[in-house]
């Protein structure tokens, strides 16, 4: 679905990400792991077209991304972060925001918003102020807001890391079921072994801004190469 080739990202003049070639296949959920500062978030932001590489190319659906098509393609992506960044307004308003920006009809806006509120089991909170929610409720709103526009690509940057274990377990299962049902392609950054093992089809491990191993999740976790093994050993 989306491919990076010979990509270099610099910050303050220093290289922070080098990718010779990386492809996220359509319909797959790809996990991203690595030490702090390994380049995980930079990779996610680059693929989400939120970070401009200094060199290299990005293709989406086999078409090179150009400046003229950047906004059109970016509108097909959604990003959900660890920090929910909800606005001072109702849950309904927050979830419907992407549809409002796309100027859909009132009927479609109401139908889609209520559908995704129900999918994440928060329809009873529709009129509640989003700033008064618990952590788990807020993350459900955050994910519903990301899914309401029916993105072709969903980027998840540690969305469950601040949640307690029971809440994380329920929400992880629900999101996996939703992604499978909608066949949404996704990228997930996580430090949680079980989360990665349960959620993802493929896994990339980063170190010092480079992908040191990429493959099916089970293969990478069970048969890591020497570089990946050093990280996984420390992490376990």
Protein Blocks (a to p, Z undefined) as FASTA:
>chain_A
ZZcehiacdeehiafbdcfbacddehiacdddddehilpmmmmmmmnopaccfbdcddee
hiacdfklmmmmmmmpccddfblopacddfklmmmmmmmmnopafklmmmmmmmmmmmno
pmmmmmpcfklccfklmmmmmmmmmmmnopabdcdehkllmpcfklmmmmmmmmmmmmmm
nopacddddfbfklmmmmpmbdcddeehiafbdcdfklmmmmccfklmmmmmmmZZ
